[in-house]
């Protein structure tokens, strides 16, 4: 099986059965596999049309047997630029700590035929090689089996059932100290998935080499609960990164989604959340030495058991009333105006956090916009005098829309100065 067949498509675009994309045919079996994958994930990845699939805001990569579909982000309507937007996606994943590109090598990423799965697979193989060089740990575990010499605890019921004829054997439970334990079983499971999905690819030989150096382990069926059993300590701390990548690979691998024999792995990211995380990290970096603190997903109780949760809250560490809020949206607003529900969100956030300024931030060509005041009866109680009388200051909430380009001025990749530009749009005075 070769993994050279790759289709690149932008978010919200359509793939049609029987059509060719870059001389690669999108077949009915690919459609069926993606449809069942989508159903398994509550239909949030795609919209099923008549003999076609329309992608949503989820970006990343899907492999269905010999076909790799790379879904790229995009905020403009111009054609092409797949290479640029692939680089933007990789750089965003790197910036938000969802990917460590330096562990793979920038030179290989620049290859035209590389895709996101290759990067994750090679990152994982490099981590395993590093663990092997440092020395793999052994652990004690309880083993119950027939042995020819009595050791450990004799299991009487099992012994009578198993050895009624074979008097020379003992059915016992005893401890074993070796490398066949839960952590290595998980890592081996991920290696076998990479082996299956990389046949015919440049990573296949590297995977086989790693497997030769890795100890044989018992087969393990993994679920999310399997990873919760792992307790990290000083001894197994070096395994943390490898286990996290293995978790991503194993839990997104779906060999049983289709009724046929297709191998399927989906590695998808919500661009709304990725955009929010990227903006948050860039603002934290820009304001790290200022009087302002940046919070992500700050919550306040609302009606019943519901909570209000703006994307980003910026607060003066010396003045609790000096608050700014940013709500990020990964989309281009229609007719240059926001949806009513988005504007209501801004209004609610402004009142509940008593924020001076609230910004609805979109990706796109930079637009600073103009703040507009909205009247409320919100006040801040000021300190009283010796007679215990208090004075009040009316809060003047301001709200606006703005947009900032995620691409640098030279159209070469991700804008590394986006934090500074967002603060200019927000009109936050940084001392």
C-alpha positions in Angstrom: 0.0 0.0 0.0 1.5 3.4 -1.0 0.7 6.6 0.7 1.6 8.9 -2.2 -2.1 9.6 -3.1 -2.9 12.9 -1.4 -5.8 15.3 -1.9 -5.5 18.8 -0.4 -8.8 20.6 0.2 -9.6 23.8 2.1 -12.1 23.9 4.9 -15.8 24.3 3.9 -15.0 22.9 0.4 -16.6 19.8 -1.2 -15.3 16.5 -2.5 -17.5 14.6 -5.0 -17.5 10.9 -5.7 -16.0 10.1 -9.0 -14.2 13.4 -9.4 -10.5 13.7 -9.7 -8.4 16.1 -7.6 -4.8 16.5 -8.5 -5.4 13.4 -10.8 -6.5 11.4 -7.8 -10.0 9.9 -7.9 -12.3 10.2 -4.8 -14.1 6.9 -4.7 -17.3 5.6 -3.2 -15.4 3.5 -0.6 -13.6 6.7 0.6 -17.0 8.4 0.9 -18.5 5.5 2.9 -15.5 5.4 5.3 -15.7 9.1 5.9 -19.5 9.0 6.4 -19.2 6.3 9.1 -16.3 8.2 10.7 -18.4 11.3 10.8 -21.4 9.4 12.3 -19.1 7.9 15.0 -18.1 11.5 16.0 -21.7 12.9 16.1 -21.5 14.3 12.5 -19.4 17.2 13.5 -16.5 16.8 10.9 -18.4 16.9 7.6 -21.8 17.5 6.0 -23.0 14.6 3.8 -24.4 15.7 0.5 -25.6 13.7 -2.5 -22.5 11.7 -3.5 -20.3 14.4 -1.9 -18.8 15.5 1.4 -18.6 19.1 2.5 -16.0 19.9 5.1 -16.6 22.1 8.1 -14.2 24.1 10.3 -12.2 21.0 11.3 -8.8 20.9 9.7 -6.0 18.4 9.7 -5.5 15.1 7.9 -7.5 11.9 7.3 -6.0 8.7 5.8 -8.4 6.1 4.3 -6.3 3.2 3.2 -4.1 4.5 0.3 -5.7 8.0 0.2 -4.6 10.9 2.4 -7.0 13.9 2.6 -5.4 17.1 4.0 -7.9 19.7 5.1 -6.3 23.1 5.3 -7.5 26.4 6.9 -8.3 29.4 4.8 -9.9 32.8 5.3 -9.8 34.4 1.9 -11.5 33.5 -1.3 -8.4 33.3 -3.6 -7.5 30.0 -5.2 -4.5 27.9 -4.6 -1.8 28.7 -1.9 -2.1 25.2 -0.5 1.6 25.2 0.5 1.3 28.5 2.3 -1.8 27.4 4.3 -0.2 24.0 5.1 2.7 25.9 6.6 0.3 28.2 8.6 -1.5 25.1 10.0 1.8 23.4 11.0 3.1 26.6 12.6 -0.1 27.2 14.5 0.0 23.6 15.9 3.6 24.2 16.8 2.9 27.5 18.6 0.0 26.0 20.5 2.1 23.0 21.7 0.1 20.4 19.7 3.1 19.6 17.6 6.9 19.8 18.0 8.2 20.4 14.5 11.9 20.7 15.7 11.8 17.0 16.6 11.1 16.1 13.0 13.2 18.6 11.1 12.3 21.7 9.1 13.9 20.4 5.9 11.6 17.4 5.7 8.5 19.5 6.4 9.3 21.6 3.3 9.0 18.6 1.1 6.0 19.0 -1.2 4.6 15.5 -0.5 4.8 15.6 3.3 1.6 15.8 5.3 0.6 16.2 8.9 0.5 12.4 9.6 4.1 12.1 8.5 5.1 14.8 10.9 3.3 13.2 13.9 4.6 9.7 12.9 8.2 10.8 12.6 7.9 12.8 15.9 6.7 9.6 17.6 9.4 7.4 16.1 12.1 9.9 17.2 10.7 9.9 20.7 10.8 6.0 20.9 14.4 5.9 19.5 15.4 8.4 22.2 13.8 6.2 24.9 15.6 3.2 23.6 18.9 5.0 23.7 18.3 6.1 27.3 17.2 2.6 28.3 13.7 1.2 28.6 12.3 0.7 32.1 11.2 -2.6 33.6 8.2 -3.0 35.9 6.7 -5.6 38.2 3.4 -7.1 37.2 1.3 -10.1 38.3 1.3 -13.1 35.9 -0.9 -16.1 36.3 0.0 -19.2 34.3 1.2 -22.8 34.3 4.8 -23.3 35.3 7.0 -26.3 35.8 8.5 -25.1 39.2 6.4 -23.8 42.1 6.8 -20.1 42.6 4.5 -17.4 43.9 1.0 -18.3 45.0 -0.6 -21.6 44.0 -4.1 -21.0 42.6 -5.9 -24.2 43.8 -9.1 -23.9 41.7 -7.2 -23.2 38.5 -4.5 -25.8 39.4 -7.1 -28.6 39.7 -8.9 -27.5 36.5 -5.7 -27.1 34.5 -3.5 -29.8 35.8 -5.7 -32.8 36.6 -3.6 -34.8 34.2 -0.3 -32.9 34.2 0.9 -33.5 37.8 4.3 -32.0 37.0 2.9 -28.5 36.5 1.8 -25.7 38.9 -0.9 -23.1 38.1 0.4 -20.1 40.1 0.2 -16.3 40.4 3.7 -14.8 40.6 5.4 -11.4 39.9 7.5 -10.8 36.8 10.0 -8.0 36.4 10.4 -7.2 32.7 9.5 -4.8 29.9 6.1 -6.2 29.0 4.0 -3.7 31.0 1.2 -1.3 30.2 3.3 1.7 29.0 5.3 -0.4 26.6 2.1 -2.2 25.4 0.6 1.2 24.5 3.7 2.3 22.7 3.9 -1.0 20.8 0.3 -0.6 19.7 1.0 2.9 18.3 4.0 1.4 16.5 1.9 -1.2 14.8 -0.6 1.4 13.6 2.2 3.4 12.1 3.5 0.3 10.4 0.1 -0.4 8.9 -0.4 3.1 7.7 3.1 3.9 6.4 3.6 0.9 4.0 5.2 2.2 0.8 6.2 5.4 2.5 9.7 6.6 3.5 8.7 6.1 7.2 8.0 2.4 6.9 11.6 1.3 7.0 12.3 3.6 10.0 9.3 2.1 11.8 10.5 -1.4 11.2 13.9 -0.5 12.6 12.4 0.9 15.7 10.2 -2.2 16.1 13.3 -4.5 16.0 14.9 -2.5 18.8 11.7 -2.4 20.9 10.8 -5.4 23.1 7.9 -7.7 22.3 4.8 -7.1 24.4 1.4 -8.5 24.9 -1.3 -7.2 22.6 -3.4 -4.5 24.1 -6.8 -3.1 23.1 -6.6 0.6 24.0 -9.4 3.1 25.0 -9.4 6.5 26.7 -9.7 4.6 30.0 -6.4 2.7 29.3 -4.4 6.0 29.3 -6.0 7.1 32.6 -4.4 4.1 34.3 -0.9 5.5 33.7 0.5 7.3 36.7 3.7 9.2 35.9 6.5 9.4 38.4 10.2 10.2 38.4 11.1 6.8 36.8 8.7 6.9 33.8 8.6 10.7 33.3 10.7 10.5 30.1 7.8 8.6 28.6 5.3 11.4 28.9 5.7 12.9 25.4 5.7 9.5 23.7 2.5 8.4 25.6 0.7 11.6 24.6 1.5 11.2 20.9 0.5 7.5 21.2 -2.8 8.6 22.7 -3.4 10.9 19.7 -2.6 8.1 17.2 -4.4 5.2 18.9 -7.6 7.1 19.9 -8.0 8.6 16.4 -7.3 5.2 14.6 -10.6 3.6 13.5 -10.0 0.2 11.7 -13.5 -0.9 12.5 -15.4 2.1 11.3 -15.9 0.7 7.9 -17.4 -2.7 7.0 -14.6 -3.3 4.6 -10.9 -3.6 5.1 -9.9 0.0 4.9 -7.4 1.4 7.5 -8.6 4.8 8.7 -7.0 7.4 10.9 -8.3 11.0 11.4 -6.3 13.7 13.1 -8.5 16.8 13.0 -8.5 20.1 14.9 -11.3 22.7 15.4 -10.0 25.9 13.8 -12.2 28.0 16.1 -10.3 26.5 19.1 -6.9 26.6 17.4 -7.4 30.3 16.4 -8.4 31.1 20.0 -5.4 29.2 21.5 -3.0 30.9 19.1 -4.3 34.4 19.9 -4.2 33.7 23.6 -0.6 32.5 23.5 0.6 35.5 21.4 -1.1 37.9 23.8 0.4 36.2 26.9 3.8 36.5 25.2 3.3 40.2 24.4 2.0 41.1 27.9 4.3 38.9 29.9 6.2 41.9 31.3 3.3 44.3 31.6 0.8 45.2 34.3 -1.8 43.1 32.6 -2.6 39.4 33.1 -4.2 37.3 30.3 -6.7 34.6 31.0 -8.2 32.0 28.7 -11.7 30.6 29.1 -12.3 32.6 32.3 -15.7 31.6 33.7 -18.5 33.1 35.8 -21.8 31.4 36.9 -24.9 32.2 34.9 -28.5 31.0 35.0 -29.0 27.6 36.7 -25.9 25.5 36.1 -24.7 27.4 33.1 -21.5 29.5 32.9 -20.4 32.4 30.8 -17.0 31.8 29.3 -15.3 34.5 27.1 -12.4 33.4 25.1 -9.8 35.8 26.4 -9.9 38.2 29.5 -7.2 40.8 30.0 -7.1 42.4 33.5 -4.9 44.9 35.2 -3.1 43.3 38.1 -3.3 46.5 40.1 -6.8 47.6 39.2 -9.6 44.9 39.0 -11.9 47.3 37.2 -9.5 47.7 34.3 -10.7 44.8 32.1 -10.7 44.0 28.4 -12.4 41.1 26.7 -11.7 39.5 23.3 -14.0 37.0 21.7 -12.4 35.2 18.7 -14.3 33.9 15.7 -12.6 31.9 12.9 -14.8 33.1 10.0 -15.3 36.1 7.8 -18.4 38.1 8.9 -21.1 38.3 6.2 -21.8 41.8 4.8 -19.1 43.2 7.1 -21.3 42.8 10.1 -21.4 40.3 13.0 -24.3 37.9 13.7 -26.8 39.0 16.3 -25.9 36.2 18.6 -22.3 37.2 18.5 -23.1 40.8 19.4 -25.4 39.6 22.2 -22.5 37.6 23.5 -20.3 40.7 23.6 -22.9 42.7 25.4 -23.3 40.0 28.1 -19.5 39.6 28.6 -19.1 43.3 28.9 -21.7 43.6 31.6 -20.8 40.5 33.6 -17.0 41.3 33.7 -17.6 45.1 33.9 -15.2 45.4 31.0 -14.1 48.7 29.5 -13.7 47.4 26.0 -15.0 44.2 24.3 -13.6 43.1 20.9 -15.0 40.6 18.4 -11.9 39.5 16.6 -11.9 37.8 13.1 -9.0 36.7 10.9 -8.5 38.6 7.7 -7.2 41.9 6.4 -6.4 44.2 9.3 -9.4 46.3 10.3 -9.3 48.3 13.5 -12.9 49.4 13.5 -14.5 52.0 15.7 -15.7 51.5 19.3 -19.4 52.2 20.1 -20.7 52.8 23.5 -23.7 50.9 24.8 -25.7 52.3 27.7 -26.3 50.3 30.9 -27.0 51.0 34.5 -23.7 49.4 35.6 -21.7 51.2 38.2 -18.5 50.7 40.2 -18.7 51.6 43.9 -15.9 53.9 44.9 -14.3 54.1 48.4 -16.4 56.0 50.9 -15.4 58.8 53.3 -15.2 58.7 57.1 -19.0 59.1 57.2 -19.4 55.8 55.3 -20.9 57.5 52.4 -20.1 56.0 49.0 -19.9 57.5 45.5 -20.4 55.6 42.3 -18.8 55.7 38.9 -20.8 54.8 35.8 -19.2 52.1 33.6 -19.0 53.1 29.9 -18.9 49.8 28.0 -17.4 50.0 24.5 -17.7 47.3 21.8 -16.4 46.8 18.3 -15.5 44.3 15.6 -11.9 44.0 14.3 -9.8 41.7 12.1 -6.1 40.9 11.9 -4.2 39.0 9.2 -2.8 35.7 10.3 -0.3 35.8 7.4 2.8 37.9 7.6 3.3 41.0 5.3 5.4 39.0 2.9 2.9 36.2 2.5 5.4 33.6 3.6 3.8 32.2 6.7 2.3 32.9 10.1 2.6 36.4 11.4 4.8 36.3 14.5 3.9 39.9 15.5 0.1 39.3 15.6 0.0 39.9 19.4 1.2 43.5 19.0 -1.3 44.2 16.2 -4.2 42.8 18.2 -3.4 45.1 21.1 -3.4 48.0 18.7 -6.9 47.0 17.5 -8.0 46.5 21.1 -6.5 50.0 22.0 -5.0 48.7 25.2 -2.3 51.0 26.6 0.7 48.9 27.5 3.1 50.6 29.8 
